Amino acid sequence: MPNPMPTILLVLAAINGWTMLRFWQDKAYARSGARRIPEADLLGLAAIGGTPGALLARRLFRHKTRKEPFSTRLLLIAALQAGALIGLGYACH
């Protein structure tokens, strides 16, 4: 049976790249006064695996760093994902 890990990592890299791009676009839209990307869309990208990209984009682009409740929700998603990874790690051993 082939190892699915390279495919999983490739998909996660793509999701995180897309997440960072969307954060960058939203920052550009905010500066220009254009219609913004809904916060639910940005949080949805984080929820499907783009949390590292979302956190990195916030720092790199200085975007949505003080926005509430967005920040709390993003950190909650990150905590839930970390807990799931820890639980999965215990279940596999």
PyMOL commands that place a pseudoatom at each C-alpha (Angstrom):
pseudoatom trace, name=CA, resn=MET, resi=1, chain=A, elem=C, hetatm=0, pos=[0.000, 0.000, 0.000]
pseudoatom trace, name=CA, resn=PRO, resi=2, chain=A, elem=C, hetatm=0, pos=[1.460, 3.414, -0.972]
pseudoatom trace, name=CA, resn=ASN, resi=3, chain=A, elem=C, hetatm=0, pos=[2.324, 5.950, 1.705]
pseudoatom trace, name=CA, resn=PRO, resi=4, chain=A, elem=C, hetatm=0, pos=[-0.342, 8.735, 1.695]
pseudoatom trace, name=CA, resn=MET, resi=5, chain=A, elem=C, hetatm=0, pos=[1.879, 11.169, 3.618]
pseudoatom trace, name=CA, resn=PRO, resi=6, chain=A, elem=C, hetatm=0, pos=[3.389, 12.974, 0.575]
pseudoatom trace, name=CA, resn=THR, resi=7, chain=A, elem=C, hetatm=0, pos=[-0.101, 13.605, -0.809]
pseudoatom trace, name=CA, resn=ILE, resi=8, chain=A, elem=C, hetatm=0, pos=[-1.369, 14.847, 2.549]
pseudoatom trace, name=CA, resn=LEU, resi=9, chain=A, elem=C, hetatm=0, pos=[1.593, 17.204, 2.895]
pseudoatom trace, name=CA, resn=LEU, resi=10, chain=A, elem=C, hetatm=0, pos=[1.109, 18.509, -0.638]
pseudoatom trace, name=CA, resn=VAL, resi=11, chain=A, elem=C, hetatm=0, pos=[-2.581, 19.205, 0.017]
pseudoatom trace, name=CA, resn=LEU, resi=12, chain=A, elem=C, hetatm=0, pos=[-1.765, 20.974, 3.297]
pseudoatom trace, name=CA, resn=ALA, resi=13, chain=A, elem=C, hetatm=0, pos=[0.908, 23.076, 1.574]
pseudoatom trace, name=CA, resn=ALA, resi=14, chain=A, elem=C, hetatm=0, pos=[-1.614, 24.086, -1.097]
pseudoatom trace, name=CA, resn=ILE, resi=15, chain=A, elem=C, hetatm=0, pos=[-4.271, 24.979, 1.498]
pseudoatom trace, name=CA, resn=ASN, resi=16, chain=A, elem=C, hetatm=0, pos=[-1.787, 27.058, 3.486]
pseudoatom trace, name=CA, resn=GLY, resi=17, chain=A, elem=C, hetatm=0, pos=[-0.541, 28.816, 0.352]
pseudoatom trace, name=CA, resn=TRP, resi=18, chain=A, elem=C, hetatm=0, pos=[-4.132, 29.618, -0.649]
pseudoatom trace, name=CA, resn=THR, resi=19, chain=A, elem=C, hetatm=0, pos=[-4.877, 30.840, 2.886]
pseudoatom trace, name=CA, resn=MET, resi=20, chain=A, elem=C, hetatm=0, pos=[-1.891, 33.190, 2.840]
pseudoatom trace, name=CA, resn=LEU, resi=21, chain=A, elem=C, hetatm=0, pos=[-2.891, 34.494, -0.583]
pseudoatom trace, name=CA, resn=ARG, resi=22, chain=A, elem=C, hetatm=0, pos=[-6.440, 35.211, 0.598]
pseudoatom trace, name=CA, resn=PHE, resi=23, chain=A, elem=C, hetatm=0, pos=[-5.145, 37.083, 3.686]
pseudoatom trace, name=CA, resn=TRP, resi=24, chain=A, elem=C, hetatm=0, pos=[-2.866, 39.139, 1.438]
pseudoatom trace, name=CA, resn=GLN, resi=25, chain=A, elem=C, hetatm=0, pos=[-5.770, 39.865, -0.936]
pseudoatom trace, name=CA, resn=ASP, resi=26, chain=A, elem=C, hetatm=0, pos=[-8.007, 40.915, 1.950]
pseudoatom trace, name=CA, resn=LYS, resi=27, chain=A, elem=C, hetatm=0, pos=[-5.318, 43.289, 3.195]
pseudoatom trace, name=CA, resn=ALA, resi=28, chain=A, elem=C, hetatm=0, pos=[-5.018, 44.773, -0.304]
pseudoatom trace, name=CA, resn=TYR, resi=29, chain=A, elem=C, hetatm=0, pos=[-8.818, 45.088, -0.555]
pseudoatom trace, name=CA, resn=ALA, resi=30, chain=A, elem=C, hetatm=0, pos=[-8.908, 46.827, 2.832]
pseudoatom trace, name=CA, resn=ARG, resi=31, chain=A, elem=C, hetatm=0, pos=[-6.300, 49.362, 1.731]
pseudoatom trace, name=CA, resn=SER, resi=32, chain=A, elem=C, hetatm=0, pos=[-8.077, 50.134, -1.522]
pseudoatom trace, name=CA, resn=GLY, resi=33, chain=A, elem=C, hetatm=0, pos=[-11.564, 50.288, -0.044]
pseudoatom trace, name=CA, resn=ALA, resi=34, chain=A, elem=C, hetatm=0, pos=[-12.759, 47.345, -2.167]
pseudoatom trace, name=CA, resn=ARG, resi=35, chain=A, elem=C, hetatm=0, pos=[-15.177, 44.676, -1.026]
pseudoatom trace, name=CA, resn=ARG, resi=36, chain=A, elem=C, hetatm=0, pos=[-13.514, 42.465, 1.590]
pseudoatom trace, name=CA, resn=ILE, resi=37, chain=A, elem=C, hetatm=0, pos=[-13.196, 38.718, 1.901]
pseudoatom trace, name=CA, resn=PRO, resi=38, chain=A, elem=C, hetatm=0, pos=[-15.675, 37.527, 4.551]
pseudoatom trace, name=CA, resn=GLU, resi=39, chain=A, elem=C, hetatm=0, pos=[-14.074, 36.574, 7.853]
pseudoatom trace, name=CA, resn=ALA, resi=40, chain=A, elem=C, hetatm=0, pos=[-16.000, 33.296, 7.723]
pseudoatom trace, name=CA, resn=ASP, resi=41, chain=A, elem=C, hetatm=0, pos=[-14.129, 32.413, 4.521]
pseudoatom trace, name=CA, resn=LEU, resi=42, chain=A, elem=C, hetatm=0, pos=[-10.750, 33.158, 6.117]
pseudoatom trace, name=CA, resn=LEU, resi=43, chain=A, elem=C, hetatm=0, pos=[-11.655, 31.145, 9.214]
pseudoatom trace, name=CA, resn=GLY, resi=44, chain=A, elem=C, hetatm=0, pos=[-12.958, 28.337, 7.009]
pseudoatom trace, name=CA, resn=LEU, resi=45, chain=A, elem=C, hetatm=0, pos=[-9.596, 28.103, 5.273]
pseudoatom trace, name=CA, resn=ALA, resi=46, chain=A, elem=C, hetatm=0, pos=[-7.927, 27.866, 8.668]
pseudoatom trace, name=CA, resn=ALA, resi=47, chain=A, elem=C, hetatm=0, pos=[-10.384, 25.185, 9.761]
pseudoatom trace, name=CA, resn=ILE, resi=48, chain=A, elem=C, hetatm=0, pos=[-9.598, 22.936, 6.792]
pseudoatom trace, name=CA, resn=GLY, resi=49, chain=A, elem=C, hetatm=0, pos=[-5.874, 22.989, 7.552]
pseudoatom trace, name=CA, resn=GLY, resi=50, chain=A, elem=C, hetatm=0, pos=[-4.704, 26.499, 6.733]
pseudoatom trace, name=CA, resn=THR, resi=51, chain=A, elem=C, hetatm=0, pos=[-4.092, 27.599, 10.313]
pseudoatom trace, name=CA, resn=PRO, resi=52, chain=A, elem=C, hetatm=0, pos=[-0.279, 27.812, 9.976]
pseudoatom trace, name=CA, resn=GLY, resi=53, chain=A, elem=C, hetatm=0, pos=[-0.704, 29.922, 6.831]
pseudoatom trace, name=CA, resn=ALA, resi=54, chain=A, elem=C, hetatm=0, pos=[-3.290, 32.128, 8.524]
pseudoatom trace, name=CA, resn=LEU, resi=55, chain=A, elem=C, hetatm=0, pos=[-1.077, 32.747, 11.541]
pseudoatom trace, name=CA, resn=LEU, resi=56, chain=A, elem=C, hetatm=0, pos=[1.960, 33.425, 9.362]
pseudoatom trace, name=CA, resn=ALA, resi=57, chain=A, elem=C, hetatm=0, pos=[-0.008, 35.746, 7.057]
pseudoatom trace, name=CA, resn=ARG, resi=58, chain=A, elem=C, hetatm=0, pos=[-1.335, 37.729, 10.009]
pseudoatom trace, name=CA, resn=ARG, resi=59, chain=A, elem=C, hetatm=0, pos=[2.214, 38.325, 11.146]
pseudoatom trace, name=CA, resn=LEU, resi=60, chain=A, elem=C, hetatm=0, pos=[3.757, 38.986, 7.720]
pseudoatom trace, name=CA, resn=PHE, resi=61, chain=A, elem=C, hetatm=0, pos=[1.012, 41.281, 6.457]
pseudoatom trace, name=CA, resn=ARG, resi=62, chain=A, elem=C, hetatm=0, pos=[0.059, 42.763, 9.853]
pseudoatom trace, name=CA, resn=HIS, resi=63, chain=A, elem=C, hetatm=0, pos=[-3.526, 41.941, 9.045]
pseudoatom trace, name=CA, resn=LYS, resi=64, chain=A, elem=C, hetatm=0, pos=[-6.358, 41.094, 11.443]
pseudoatom trace, name=CA, resn=THR, resi=65, chain=A, elem=C, hetatm=0, pos=[-3.978, 40.940, 14.389]
pseudoatom trace, name=CA, resn=ARG, resi=66, chain=A, elem=C, hetatm=0, pos=[-6.260, 42.877, 16.757]
pseudoatom trace, name=CA, resn=LYS, resi=67, chain=A, elem=C, hetatm=0, pos=[-9.626, 42.093, 15.204]
pseudoatom trace, name=CA, resn=GLU, resi=68, chain=A, elem=C, hetatm=0, pos=[-12.077, 40.475, 17.634]
pseudoatom trace, name=CA, resn=PRO, resi=69, chain=A, elem=C, hetatm=0, pos=[-13.736, 38.030, 17.709]
pseudoatom trace, name=CA, resn=PHE, resi=70, chain=A, elem=C, hetatm=0, pos=[-11.724, 36.923, 14.649]
pseudoatom trace, name=CA, resn=SER, resi=71, chain=A, elem=C, hetatm=0, pos=[-8.471, 36.503, 16.606]
pseudoatom trace, name=CA, resn=THR, resi=72, chain=A, elem=C, hetatm=0, pos=[-10.112, 34.443, 19.330]
pseudoatom trace, name=CA, resn=ARG, resi=73, chain=A, elem=C, hetatm=0, pos=[-11.853, 32.221, 16.788]
pseudoatom trace, name=CA, resn=LEU, resi=74, chain=A, elem=C, hetatm=0, pos=[-8.626, 31.643, 14.857]
pseudoatom trace, name=CA, resn=LEU, resi=75, chain=A, elem=C, hetatm=0, pos=[-6.777, 30.719, 18.049]
pseudoatom trace, name=CA, resn=LEU, resi=76, chain=A, elem=C, hetatm=0, pos=[-9.635, 28.397, 19.043]
pseudoatom trace, name=CA, resn=ILE, resi=77, chain=A, elem=C, hetatm=0, pos=[-9.361, 26.630, 15.670]
pseudoatom trace, name=CA, resn=ALA, resi=78, chain=A, elem=C, hetatm=0, pos=[-5.599, 26.299, 16.194]
pseudoatom trace, name=CA, resn=ALA, resi=79, chain=A, elem=C, hetatm=0, pos=[-6.089, 24.857, 19.691]
pseudoatom trace, name=CA, resn=LEU, resi=80, chain=A, elem=C, hetatm=0, pos=[-8.687, 22.349, 18.482]
pseudoatom trace, name=CA, resn=GLN, resi=81, chain=A, elem=C, hetatm=0, pos=[-6.430, 21.250, 15.641]
pseudoatom trace, name=CA, resn=ALA, resi=82, chain=A, elem=C, hetatm=0, pos=[-3.455, 20.881, 17.987]
pseudoatom trace, name=CA, resn=GLY, resi=83, chain=A, elem=C, hetatm=0, pos=[-5.596, 18.816, 20.361]
pseudoatom trace, name=CA, resn=ALA, resi=84, chain=A, elem=C, hetatm=0, pos=[-6.761, 16.617, 17.489]
pseudoatom trace, name=CA, resn=LEU, resi=85, chain=A, elem=C, hetatm=0, pos=[-3.174, 16.050, 16.365]
pseudoatom trace, name=CA, resn=ILE, resi=86, chain=A, elem=C, hetatm=0, pos=[-2.109, 15.150, 19.893]
pseudoatom trace, name=CA, resn=GLY, resi=87, chain=A, elem=C, hetatm=0, pos=[-5.064, 12.787, 20.226]
pseudoatom trace, name=CA, resn=LEU, resi=88, chain=A, elem=C, hetatm=0, pos=[-4.275, 11.215, 16.866]
pseudoatom trace, name=CA, resn=GLY, resi=89, chain=A, elem=C, hetatm=0, pos=[-0.675, 10.791, 17.940]
pseudoatom trace, name=CA, resn=TYR, resi=90, chain=A, elem=C, hetatm=0, pos=[-1.754, 8.930, 21.078]
pseudoatom trace, name=CA, resn=ALA, resi=91, chain=A, elem=C, hetatm=0, pos=[-4.228, 6.796, 19.138]
pseudoatom trace, name=CA, resn=CYS, resi=92, chain=A, elem=C, hetatm=0, pos=[-1.535, 5.710, 16.668]
pseudoatom trace, name=CA, resn=HIS, resi=93, chain=A, elem=C, hetatm=0, pos=[0.819, 4.467, 19.396]
for i in range(1, 93): cmd.bond("trace and resi %d" % i, "trace and resi %d" % (i + 1))
show_as sticks, trace
zoom trace
